[in-house]
Amino acid sequence: METLVTPAREVPILAQADVAVVGAGLGGVCASVAAARAGARTVLVERNAFPGGVATAGLMCSVTNYLVTRTGQVVVGGLASEFLEGLVAEGGAMPDYARTGQPQIPNDPEATKRVLIGLLAEAGVTTLYGSLLSQALVDGEQVRAIVCEAKGGPFALTGAQFVDASGDLDLFRLAGARHERVGSFSTLLFRMANVDIGALVDWLEAHLESYDETADVGTSLQDTVRNWREYGVFHLPHYAGQRIPMVADAIASGDLPARFGHHAQDLWAMGMYACRAKPGTVLVNSCAFAGDDLDVRHKSECEAEGRLLVRVLADFLVARFPGFADAYLLDTATEIGSRRTGRLCGLHTLTADEYRSGQAFPDAIGRTTEIDHTSPDRRRYAQAGQIPLRCLVSERPVNVICGSGKSASTDPCGLLRGQVGCMVVGQGAGTAAALAAAEGIPVAQVDPERLRAHLAVAGVSLA
Ligand SMILES: Cc1cc2nc3c(=O)[nH]c(=O)nc-3n(C[C@H](O)[C@H](O)[C@H](O)COP(=O)(O)OP(=O)(O)OC[C@H]3O[C@@H](n4cnc5c(N)ncnc54)[C@H](O)[C@@H]3O)c2cc1C
C-alpha cells in the first residue's frame, strides 16, 4: 500500500488528568467511575455520542449471568452489581436475576445509557463524546499525552495514567505495546417488536425436541419456561436455531440463505433475548461476519450487507417463526458488534485452565464465571475464576492498563469478554490506575494488597 507523511500539527491541551480513559463501554465506564471515586481527576473519551459500547451502540442488551456459579454462589459485586441494580431501578431489567437457572439478564439499551451517564456524573468524571483517539505521545517508557479527533478539531489530554478500554487496544497499539491481532467474528444485532413471547415459550414447551439445552450457556427447557413465566425473562440459546424445524427447513429449501452477500454466515443461529421490562421486544443475534474488523474496507462492506440481511431475517421470522406473526423490525444496532480484535501480550497470560480451576492470584482484582467449554452440558464454572492484575498490564508503556475484558492478556483471546467480565476488569483497572497516579509509580507496581483493600471497600467480591 502506498503511504504519505502527514504534517506535524499543534494541538490544544483540553485537560490534564490523573487518569485518562479511552472508551466508554461497560469496561471504560467502570474504570472511569472507579478511578474518580478513588480520588483521581478522571477524563473519559468516547468516539460515540453516548456510553455503553457493544451494550448500546452494538445493541447487545443482555448481560450473560456470569455473576453466579453453577452451584448458585454469587461471586461478583462492585460496579457490575451497581449497574444491574441501577437498570432494575430504572425499569430497564427484571429483578431476581442472580439465580443459577437464569442464563441472561436482558435489558433496555436506553436504560443502560441513562444508568451509565448517572454513574459517570455522580462520580464526577469529565466525559467527552465524539472524541476518537488517534495518537499517543510516548516519552521513554510512558505515554505522556493522547490526541483525539473531534468535530471541532483535534485536542490533546495529558495524564499520569491511562486506561485503554477501547476494546481494540487502540491506545496500546498506538503506543507500541506488544499485542496480537485476532480475526473477528462479529454480528449485526437487531430487535423485533410486537412479538408474542408467551406464544413462543408455549411452542417450545410443546416441542421439546426443538430446544437445545447445551447451546450457549446450557439451560434446561424447564428453566427457560420458568424464567419467562415467573421472572419475565426469555433467552433462546444462541446457535440453537438449527434444532428448530422451521429454521432447518427454510435453510434446506433455500428460503433462508445459509450465507448472505460476501461476508455473512450462520443465519440460523437465532439467539433471542427478551424481558417484560420491554414488553414484546426481542433482540435477535443471528449472523456472523468473519474477518478483520480493524480493516475499514472489510468493516464497511459488512455494515452495508448487514442492514440488507436484517430485512431477510425479519421477513423470515414474521413468516415462519412461532410468536412472530404480528412482529415488525424495530431497529438495528448503530454498528456491528465485534467480539474481539486482539489481545495484549501482558505480564501474565490468564489461561482457561487457571480461570476454570479458580487458581488464586495474589494480585487478583476480581472474579467471575464463564461457560465451562470442557463440560458436555456447557454450564457455568463450578467456582469463580480469578483475574490477576498482571493480565491487564504489559512491559511498556508502564502507565497504561487494559480496561476491557475483550482485549486482556488471556488464552483464549476474549476469555473475559462477557459484559460482567468487562465491568470487573474495568473497575480493577481504574482503581489500579488511580492508585498508581497518586503514588507516581508504574501501574504494575501498585501494591496488590492495597489495591485489593480498595476494591473490597468498593464492594468487589475477591474471595
Ligand atoms: C454480537 C455480540 C454478542 C455478545 N453476546 C454477549 C452476551 O450474550 N452476553 C455478554 O455478557 N456479553 C456478550 N458479548 C460481549 C460483550 O457485549 C462485550 O465484550 C462487552 O460489552 C465489551 O465491553 P467493553 O467496554 O470492554 O468494550 P466495548 O463495548 O467495545 O467498548 C469500547 C468503547 O470504546 C469506544 N472506542 C473504541 N475505540 C475508540 C477510540 N479510538 N477512541 C475513542 N473511543 C473508542 C467504543 O466506541 C466503545 O464505546 C457479545 C458481544 C458481541 C459483539
PDBQT file of the ligand as one rigid body, heavy atoms in Angstrom, charges set to zero:
ROOT
HETATM    1  C1  LIG A 501     -22.507  -9.907  18.844  1.00  0.00    +0.000 C 
HETATM    2  C2  LIG A 501     -22.078  -9.961  20.272  1.00  0.00    +0.000 A 
HETATM    3  C3  LIG A 501     -22.779 -10.747  21.174  1.00  0.00    +0.000 A 
HETATM    4  C4  LIG A 501     -22.401 -10.778  22.503  1.00  0.00    +0.000 A 
HETATM    5  N1  LIG A 501     -23.148 -11.501  23.392  1.00  0.00    +0.000 NA
HETATM    6  C5  LIG A 501     -22.921 -11.348  24.715  1.00  0.00    +0.000 A 
HETATM    7  C6  LIG A 501     -23.798 -11.912  25.671  1.00  0.00    +0.000 A 
HETATM    8  O1  LIG A 501     -24.766 -12.592  25.337  1.00  0.00    +0.000 OA
HETATM    9  N2  LIG A 501     -23.533 -11.688  26.983  1.00  0.00    +0.000 N 
HETATM   10  C7  LIG A 501     -22.467 -10.953  27.401  1.00  0.00    +0.000 A 
HETATM   11  O2  LIG A 501     -22.292 -10.766  28.626  1.00  0.00    +0.000 OA
HETATM   12  N3  LIG A 501     -21.597 -10.438  26.512  1.00  0.00    +0.000 NA
HETATM   13  C8  LIG A 501     -21.817 -10.599  25.187  1.00  0.00    +0.000 A 
HETATM   14  N4  LIG A 501     -20.957 -10.051  24.282  1.00  0.00    +0.000 N 
HETATM   15  C9  LIG A 501     -19.708  -9.444  24.758  1.00  0.00    +0.000 C 
HETATM   16  C10 LIG A 501     -19.897  -8.098  25.405  1.00  0.00    +0.000 C 
HETATM   17  O3  LIG A 501     -21.072  -7.450  24.979  1.00  0.00    +0.000 OA
HETATM   18  C11 LIG A 501     -18.701  -7.188  25.110  1.00  0.00    +0.000 C 
HETATM   19  O4  LIG A 501     -17.499  -7.906  25.164  1.00  0.00    +0.000 OA
HETATM   20  C12 LIG A 501     -18.648  -6.069  26.139  1.00  0.00    +0.000 C 
HETATM   21  O5  LIG A 501     -19.850  -5.328  26.139  1.00  0.00    +0.000 OA
HETATM   22  C13 LIG A 501     -17.457  -5.187  25.821  1.00  0.00    +0.000 C 
HETATM   23  O6  LIG A 501     -17.409  -4.101  26.714  1.00  0.00    +0.000 OA
HETATM   24  P1  LIG A 501     -16.134  -3.168  26.702  1.00  0.00    +0.000 P 
HETATM   25  O7  LIG A 501     -16.492  -1.961  27.450  1.00  0.00    +0.000 OA
HETATM   26  O8  LIG A 501     -14.958  -3.925  27.180  1.00  0.00    +0.000 OA
HETATM   27  O9  LIG A 501     -15.874  -2.839  25.168  1.00  0.00    +0.000 OA
HETATM   28  P2  LIG A 501     -16.806  -2.072  24.139  1.00  0.00    +0.000 P 
HETATM   29  O10 LIG A 501     -18.221  -2.271  24.450  1.00  0.00    +0.000 OA
HETATM   30  O11 LIG A 501     -16.297  -2.460  22.793  1.00  0.00    +0.000 OA
HETATM   31  O12 LIG A 501     -16.480  -0.553  24.419  1.00  0.00    +0.000 OA
HETATM   32  C14 LIG A 501     -15.387   0.113  23.862  1.00  0.00    +0.000 C 
HETATM   33  C15 LIG A 501     -15.752   1.577  23.734  1.00  0.00    +0.000 C 
HETATM   34  O13 LIG A 501     -14.628   2.283  23.272  1.00  0.00    +0.000 OA
HETATM   35  C16 LIG A 501     -15.012   3.139  22.233  1.00  0.00    +0.000 C 
HETATM   36  N5  LIG A 501     -13.828   3.308  21.392  1.00  0.00    +0.000 N 
HETATM   37  C17 LIG A 501     -13.204   2.352  20.665  1.00  0.00    +0.000 A 
HETATM   38  N6  LIG A 501     -12.131   2.857  20.056  1.00  0.00    +0.000 NA
HETATM   39  C18 LIG A 501     -12.075   4.157  20.412  1.00  0.00    +0.000 A 
HETATM   40  C19 LIG A 501     -11.174   5.203  20.087  1.00  0.00    +0.000 A 
HETATM   41  N7  LIG A 501     -10.124   5.009  19.291  1.00  0.00    +0.000 N 
HETATM   42  N8  LIG A 501     -11.415   6.431  20.606  1.00  0.00    +0.000 NA
HETATM   43  C20 LIG A 501     -12.484   6.657  21.419  1.00  0.00    +0.000 A 
HETATM   44  N9  LIG A 501     -13.365   5.687  21.746  1.00  0.00    +0.000 NA
HETATM   45  C21 LIG A 501     -13.151   4.453  21.258  1.00  0.00    +0.000 A 
HETATM   46  C22 LIG A 501     -16.152   2.441  21.551  1.00  0.00    +0.000 C 
HETATM   47  O14 LIG A 501     -16.964   3.330  20.839  1.00  0.00    +0.000 OA
HETATM   48  C23 LIG A 501     -16.869   1.805  22.733  1.00  0.00    +0.000 C 
HETATM   49  O15 LIG A 501     -17.830   2.654  23.287  1.00  0.00    +0.000 OA
HETATM   50  C24 LIG A 501     -21.295 -10.025  22.937  1.00  0.00    +0.000 A 
HETATM   51  C25 LIG A 501     -20.568  -9.256  22.030  1.00  0.00    +0.000 A 
HETATM   52  C26 LIG A 501     -20.964  -9.210  20.707  1.00  0.00    +0.000 A 
HETATM   53  C27 LIG A 501     -20.201  -8.343  19.762  1.00  0.00    +0.000 C 
ENDROOT
TORSDOF 0
